[in-house]
Amino acid sequence: MGNKVKEFFKDAFEDMKESAKAQHEVDKANFAATKAESKAQWEEAKAMSKPDTRKAMMQKQRDEQIEAANKRIEEANKRIDSLK
């Protein structure tokens, strides 16, 4: 009976060890992702301090908004035409 208990604990501790290793890998990956995102935000903030970069980004956003509005107009016109 003593060997069964000993084996049980041996297996349990081995499972915990493997689980801890796997969790450590997850933690390392999450830390690396957070670090990369933080650097990207810093670089974006730094780039926005340059007037030309900020103007280009704002123009890109306006162009995307205009494109989205034009698609909505086109879809609305299609709906109107389908009712005629």
N, CA, C and O atoms as a GROMACS GRO file, in nm:
protein
  336
    1MET      N    1   0.082  -0.120   0.000
    1MET     CA    2   0.000   0.000   0.000
    1MET      C    3   0.086   0.126   0.000
    1MET      O    4   0.048   0.226  -0.061
    2GLY      N    5   0.200   0.123   0.066
    2GLY     CA    6   0.288   0.238   0.075
    2GLY      C    7   0.343   0.278  -0.060
    2GLY      O    8   0.364   0.397  -0.086
    3ASN      N    9   0.367   0.181  -0.148
    3ASN     CA   10   0.419   0.212  -0.280
    3ASN      C   11   0.317   0.287  -0.364
    3ASN      O   12   0.353   0.374  -0.443
    4LYS      N   13   0.189   0.253  -0.348
    4LYS     CA   14   0.084   0.322  -0.425
    4LYS      C   15   0.077   0.469  -0.387
    4LYS      O   16   0.065   0.556  -0.473
    5VAL      N   17   0.086   0.495  -0.258
    5VAL     CA   18   0.080   0.634  -0.210
    5VAL      C   19   0.204   0.708  -0.259
    5VAL      O   20   0.196   0.822  -0.304
    6LYS      N   21   0.318   0.643  -0.250
    6LYS     CA   22   0.443   0.703  -0.295
    6LYS      C   23   0.436   0.734  -0.444
    6LYS      O   24   0.477   0.842  -0.487
    7GLU      N   25   0.387   0.641  -0.523
    7GLU     CA   26   0.372   0.662  -0.668
    7GLU      C   27   0.273   0.774  -0.698
    7GLU      O   28   0.295   0.855  -0.788
    8PHE      N   29   0.164   0.776  -0.621
    8PHE     CA   30   0.063   0.881  -0.641
    8PHE      C   31   0.126   1.019  -0.624
    8PHE      O   32   0.108   1.106  -0.709
    9PHE      N   33   0.199   1.039  -0.514
    9PHE     CA   34   0.260   1.168  -0.489
    9PHE      C   35   0.370   1.199  -0.591
    9PHE      O   36   0.386   1.314  -0.633
   10LYS      N   37   0.444   1.097  -0.630
   10LYS     CA   38   0.548   1.116  -0.731
   10LYS      C   39   0.486   1.164  -0.861
   10LYS      O   40   0.536   1.259  -0.923
   11ASP      N   41   0.376   1.100  -0.904
   11ASP     CA   42   0.306   1.141  -1.026
   11ASP      C   43   0.246   1.280  -1.012
   11ASP      O   44   0.250   1.361  -1.105
   12ALA      N   45   0.189   1.307  -0.894
   12ALA     CA   46   0.126   1.438  -0.872
   12ALA      C   47   0.229   1.550  -0.881
   12ALA      O   48   0.205   1.653  -0.944
   13PHE      N   49   0.343   1.529  -0.818
   13PHE     CA   50   0.447   1.632  -0.822
   13PHE      C   51   0.507   1.647  -0.962
   13PHE      O   52   0.543   1.757  -1.003
   14GLU      N   53   0.517   1.538  -1.034
   14GLU     CA   54   0.566   1.545  -1.172
   14GLU      C   55   0.467   1.625  -1.259
   14GLU      O   56   0.508   1.705  -1.343
   15ASP      N   57   0.337   1.602  -1.238
   15ASP     CA   58   0.236   1.677  -1.312
   15ASP      C   59   0.243   1.827  -1.279
   15ASP      O   60   0.232   1.911  -1.367
   16MET      N   61   0.262   1.857  -1.150
   16MET     CA   62   0.273   1.998  -1.110
   16MET      C   63   0.396   2.062  -1.174
   16MET      O   64   0.392   2.177  -1.217
   17LYS      N   65   0.504   1.988  -1.179
   17LYS     CA   66   0.628   2.039  -1.239
   17LYS      C   67   0.606   2.071  -1.386
   17LYS      O   68   0.646   2.177  -1.434
   18GLU      N   69   0.543   1.979  -1.458
   18GLU     CA   70   0.516   2.001  -1.600
   18GLU      C   71   0.420   2.118  -1.620
   18GLU      O   72   0.437   2.198  -1.712
   19SER      N   73   0.319   2.128  -1.535
   19SER     CA   74   0.223   2.238  -1.544
   19SER      C   75   0.292   2.372  -1.519
   19SER      O   76   0.264   2.470  -1.587
   20ALA      N   77   0.383   2.375  -1.423
   20ALA     CA   78   0.456   2.499  -1.393
   20ALA      C   79   0.544   2.539  -1.511
   20ALA      O   80   0.554   2.657  -1.543
   21LYS      N   81   0.607   2.442  -1.574
   21LYS     CA   82   0.690   2.471  -1.692
   21LYS      C   83   0.604   2.529  -1.804
   21LYS      O   84   0.642   2.628  -1.867
   22ALA      N   85   0.488   2.467  -1.828
   22ALA     CA   86   0.399   2.514  -1.935
   22ALA      C   87   0.350   2.655  -1.905
   22ALA      O   88   0.345   2.740  -1.994
   23GLN      N   89   0.312   2.680  -1.778
   23GLN     CA   90   0.263   2.813  -1.742
   23GLN      C   91   0.374   2.916  -1.756
   23GLN      O   92   0.348   3.030  -1.795
   24HIS      N   93   0.496   2.878  -1.725
   24HIS     CA   94   0.610   2.969  -1.740
   24HIS      C   95   0.627   3.010  -1.886
   24HIS      O   96   0.655   3.126  -1.916
   25GLU      N   97   0.610   2.914  -1.978
   25GLU     CA   98   0.619   2.945  -2.121
   25GLU      C   99   0.508   3.043  -2.162
   25GLU      O  100   0.532   3.135  -2.239
   26VAL      N  101   0.388   3.023  -2.110
   26VAL     CA  102   0.277   3.114  -2.139
   26VAL      C  103   0.309   3.253  -2.086
   26VAL      O  104   0.287   3.353  -2.154
   27ASP      N  105   0.359   3.259  -1.964
   27ASP     CA  106   0.394   3.388  -1.904
   27ASP      C  107   0.503   3.460  -1.984
   27ASP      O  108   0.495   3.581  -2.004
   28LYS      N  109   0.603   3.386  -2.028
   28LYS     CA  110   0.710   3.446  -2.109
   28LYS      C  111   0.654   3.502  -2.239
   28LYS      O  112   0.690   3.612  -2.281
   29ALA      N  113   0.564   3.427  -2.303
   29ALA     CA  114   0.506   3.474  -2.430
   29ALA      C  115   0.420   3.598  -2.407
   29ALA      O  116   0.427   3.693  -2.485
   30ASN      N  117   0.340   3.598  -2.301
   30ASN     CA  118   0.256   3.714  -2.270
   30ASN      C  119   0.341   3.836  -2.237
   30ASN      O  120   0.308   3.948  -2.277
   31PHE      N  121   0.450   3.816  -2.165
   31PHE     CA  122   0.539   3.928  -2.132
   31PHE      C  123   0.601   3.985  -2.258
   31PHE      O  124   0.609   4.107  -2.275
   32ALA      N  125   0.646   3.897  -2.348
   32ALA     CA  126   0.707   3.944  -2.473
   32ALA      C  127   0.605   4.021  -2.557
   32ALA      O  128   0.639   4.123  -2.619
   33ALA      N  129   0.480   3.973  -2.560
   33ALA     CA  130   0.376   4.042  -2.636
   33ALA      C  131   0.347   4.179  -2.576
   33ALA      O  132   0.334   4.277  -2.649
   34THR      N  133   0.338   4.187  -2.445
   34THR     CA  134   0.312   4.315  -2.378
   34THR      C  135   0.427   4.412  -2.403
   34THR      O  136   0.405   4.531  -2.426
   35LYS      N  137   0.549   4.361  -2.398
   35LYS     CA  138   0.666   4.444  -2.422
   35LYS      C  139   0.665   4.500  -2.565
   35LYS      O  140   0.695   4.617  -2.587
   36ALA      N  141   0.631   4.414  -2.662
   36ALA     CA  142   0.626   4.458  -2.802
   36ALA      C  143   0.515   4.561  -2.823
   36ALA      O  144   0.536   4.660  -2.893
   37GLU      N  145   0.398   4.538  -2.762
   37GLU     CA  146   0.288   4.634  -2.775
   37GLU      C  147   0.325   4.769  -2.713
   37GLU      O  148   0.292   4.874  -2.767
   38SER      N  149   0.392   4.764  -2.600
   38SER     CA  150   0.434   4.887  -2.534
   38SER      C  151   0.533   4.964  -2.621
   38SER      O  152   0.523   5.087  -2.633
   39LYS      N  153   0.626   4.894  -2.682
   39LYS     CA  154   0.722   4.960  -2.769
   39LYS      C  155   0.652   5.020  -2.891
   39LYS      O  156   0.685   5.130  -2.934
   40ALA      N  157   0.554   4.948  -2.946
   40ALA     CA  158   0.480   4.999  -3.061
   40ALA      C  159   0.405   5.127  -3.024
   40ALA      O  160   0.404   5.224  -3.100
   41GLN      N  161   0.343   5.128  -2.906
   41GLN     CA  162   0.272   5.248  -2.861
   41GLN      C  163   0.369   5.365  -2.843
   41GLN      O  164   0.338   5.478  -2.879
   42TRP      N  165   0.485   5.336  -2.789
   42TRP     CA  166   0.586   5.441  -2.771
   42TRP      C  167   0.630   5.497  -2.905
   42TRP      O  168   0.639   5.619  -2.922
   43GLU      N  169   0.657   5.409  -3.000
   43GLU     CA  170   0.702   5.454  -3.132
   43GLU      C  171   0.593   5.535  -3.202
   43GLU      O  172   0.621   5.634  -3.268
   44GLU      N  173   0.466   5.492  -3.185
   44GLU     CA  174   0.355   5.568  -3.244
   44GLU      C  175   0.346   5.706  -3.182
   44GLU      O  176   0.328   5.806  -3.252
   45ALA      N  177   0.358   5.713  -3.050
   45ALA     CA  178   0.351   5.842  -2.982
   45ALA      C  179   0.467   5.931  -3.026
   45ALA      O  180   0.449   6.051  -3.047
   46LYS      N  181   0.584   5.873  -3.039
   46LYS     CA  182   0.701   5.949  -3.082
   46LYS      C  183   0.682   6.000  -3.226
   46LYS      O  184   0.717   6.114  -3.257
   47ALA      N  185   0.626   5.915  -3.312
   47ALA     CA  186   0.604   5.955  -3.451
   47ALA      C  187   0.498   6.065  -3.461
   47ALA      O  188   0.505   6.151  -3.549
   48MET      N  189   0.400   6.062  -3.371
   48MET     CA  190   0.293   6.162  -3.375
   48MET      C  191   0.343   6.300  -3.336
   48MET      O  192   0.276   6.401  -3.362
   49SER      N  193   0.460   6.306  -3.276
   49SER     CA  194   0.514   6.438  -3.240
   49SER      C  195   0.570   6.509  -3.362
   49SER      O  196   0.600   6.629  -3.357
   50LYS      N  197   0.583   6.436  -3.473
   50LYS     CA  198   0.631   6.496  -3.597
   50LYS      C  199   0.510   6.542  -3.678
   50LYS      O  200   0.422   6.461  -3.707
   51PRO      N  201   0.503   6.668  -3.714
   51PRO     CA  202   0.386   6.721  -3.784
   51PRO      C  203   0.353   6.646  -3.914
   51PRO      O  204   0.236   6.620  -3.942
   52ASP      N  205   0.454   6.612  -3.992
   52ASP     CA  206   0.428   6.544  -4.120
   52ASP      C  207   0.364   6.408  -4.098
   52ASP      O  208   0.272   6.369  -4.170
   53THR      N  209   0.414   6.335  -4.000
   53THR     CA  210   0.359   6.203  -3.970
   53THR      C  211   0.215   6.214  -3.922
   53THR      O  212   0.129   6.138  -3.964
   54ARG      N  213   0.190   6.311  -3.833
   54ARG     CA  214   0.055   6.330  -3.779
   54ARG      C  215  -0.041   6.367  -3.891
   54ARG      O  216  -0.153   6.316  -3.897
   55LYS      N  217   0.000   6.458  -3.980
   55LYS     CA  218  -0.085   6.497  -4.092
   55LYS      C  219  -0.116   6.379  -4.182
   55LYS      O  220  -0.230   6.362  -4.226
   56ALA      N  221  -0.015   6.298  -4.211
   56ALA     CA  222  -0.035   6.182  -4.298
   56ALA      C  223  -0.132   6.083  -4.234
   56ALA      O  224  -0.219   6.028  -4.302
   57MET      N  225  -0.118   6.059  -4.104
   57MET     CA  226  -0.207   5.965  -4.036
   57MET      C  227  -0.350   6.018  -4.034
   57MET      O  228  -0.445   5.943  -4.055
   58MET      N  229  -0.364   6.147  -4.008
   58MET     CA  230  -0.498   6.206  -4.006
   58MET      C  231  -0.561   6.200  -4.145
   58MET      O  232  -0.681   6.172  -4.157
   59GLN      N  233  -0.483   6.224  -4.248
   59GLN     CA  234  -0.535   6.216  -4.385
   59GLN      C  235  -0.577   6.074  -4.418
   59GLN      O  236  -0.680   6.053  -4.483
   60LYS      N  237  -0.500   5.977  -4.373
   60LYS     CA  238  -0.534   5.836  -4.396
   60LYS      C  239  -0.667   5.802  -4.329
   60LYS      O  240  -0.752   5.735  -4.388
   61GLN      N  241  -0.686   5.849  -4.206
   61GLN     CA  242  -0.812   5.826  -4.135
   61GLN      C  243  -0.929   5.890  -4.208
   61GLN      O  244  -1.036   5.830  -4.220
   62ARG      N  245  -0.909   6.013  -4.258
   62ARG     CA  246  -1.016   6.080  -4.332
   62ARG      C  247  -1.048   6.006  -4.460
   62ARG      O  248  -1.165   5.990  -4.496
   63ASP      N  249  -0.944   5.959  -4.530
   63ASP     CA  250  -0.966   5.884  -4.654
   63ASP      C  251  -1.044   5.756  -4.627
   63ASP      O  252  -1.132   5.719  -4.705
   64GLU      N  253  -1.013   5.688  -4.515
   64GLU     CA  254  -1.085   5.566  -4.480
   64GLU      C  255  -1.230   5.597  -4.447
   64GLU      O  256  -1.320   5.520  -4.483
   65GLN      N  257  -1.255   5.708  -4.379
   65GLN     CA  258  -1.392   5.747  -4.346
   65GLN      C  259  -1.472   5.782  -4.472
   65GLN      O  260  -1.589   5.746  -4.483
   66ILE      N  261  -1.408   5.851  -4.565
   66ILE     CA  262  -1.474   5.885  -4.691
   66ILE      C  263  -1.506   5.759  -4.769
   66ILE      O  264  -1.615   5.746  -4.825
   67GLU      N  265  -1.412   5.665  -4.772
   67GLU     CA  266  -1.435   5.538  -4.843
   67GLU      C  267  -1.551   5.462  -4.780
   67GLU      O  268  -1.634   5.407  -4.853
   68ALA      N  269  -1.558   5.458  -4.648
   68ALA     CA  270  -1.668   5.389  -4.580
   68ALA      C  271  -1.802   5.457  -4.610
   68ALA      O  272  -1.902   5.390  -4.632
   69ALA      N  273  -1.801   5.590  -4.611
   69ALA     CA  274  -1.925   5.664  -4.641
   69ALA      C  275  -1.969   5.638  -4.785
   69ALA      O  276  -2.088   5.622  -4.811
   70ASN      N  277  -1.873   5.634  -4.878
   70ASN     CA  278  -1.907   5.607  -5.017
   70ASN      C  279  -1.966   5.467  -5.034
   70ASN      O  280  -2.057   5.447  -5.115
   71LYS      N  281  -1.915   5.370  -4.960
   71LYS     CA  282  -1.971   5.235  -4.965
   71LYS      C  283  -2.114   5.234  -4.913
   71LYS      O  284  -2.202   5.167  -4.968
   72ARG      N  285  -2.137   5.309  -4.805
   72ARG     CA  286  -2.273   5.316  -4.750
   72ARG      C  287  -2.368   5.380  -4.852
   72ARG      O  288  -2.482   5.336  -4.866
   73ILE      N  289  -2.322   5.484  -4.921
   73ILE     CA  290  -2.405   5.550  -5.023
   73ILE      C  291  -2.436   5.452  -5.135
   73ILE      O  292  -2.550   5.443  -5.181
   74GLU      N  293  -2.334   5.378  -5.178
   74GLU     CA  294  -2.352   5.281  -5.287
   74GLU      C  295  -2.452   5.173  -5.247
   74GLU      O  296  -2.539   5.135  -5.326
   75GLU      N  297  -2.441   5.123  -5.124
   75GLU     CA  298  -2.534   5.020  -5.077
   75GLU      C  299  -2.677   5.075  -5.066
   75GLU      O  300  -2.773   5.006  -5.100
   76ALA      N  301  -2.690   5.198  -5.019
   76ALA     CA  302  -2.822   5.260  -5.009
   76ALA      C  303  -2.884   5.277  -5.148
   76ALA      O  304  -3.003   5.253  -5.166
   77ASN      N  305  -2.802   5.320  -5.245
   77ASN     CA  306  -2.853   5.337  -5.382
   77ASN      C  307  -2.896   5.203  -5.441
   77ASN      O  308  -2.996   5.197  -5.513
   78LYS      N  309  -2.822   5.097  -5.411
   78LYS     CA  310  -2.862   4.964  -5.459
   78LYS      C  311  -2.996   4.922  -5.401
   78LYS      O  312  -3.080   4.865  -5.470
   79ARG      N  313  -3.015   4.952  -5.272
   79ARG     CA  314  -3.143   4.919  -5.208
   79ARG      C  315  -3.256   4.997  -5.272
   79ARG      O  316  -3.365   4.944  -5.294
   80ILE      N  317  -3.230   5.126  -5.301
   80ILE     CA  318  -3.333   5.210  -5.364
   80ILE      C  319  -3.367   5.156  -5.502
   80ILE      O  320  -3.484   5.145  -5.539
   81ASP      N  321  -3.262   5.123  -5.582
   81ASP     CA  322  -3.282   5.072  -5.717
   81ASP      C  323  -3.356   4.939  -5.715
   81ASP      O  324  -3.435   4.913  -5.806
   82SER      N  325  -3.334   4.856  -5.616
   82SER     CA  326  -3.401   4.726  -5.611
   82SER      C  327  -3.550   4.741  -5.583
   82SER      O  328  -3.627   4.649  -5.610
   83LEU      N  329  -3.590   4.854  -5.529
   83LEU     CA  330  -3.731   4.877  -5.498
   83LEU      C  331  -3.806   4.941  -5.613
   83LEU      O  332  -3.929   4.947  -5.612
   84LYS      N  333  -3.734   4.987  -5.711
   84LYS     CA  334  -3.800   5.055  -5.825
   84LYS      C  335  -3.848   4.955  -5.926
   84LYS      O  336  -3.905   4.993  -6.028
   0.00000   0.00000   0.00000
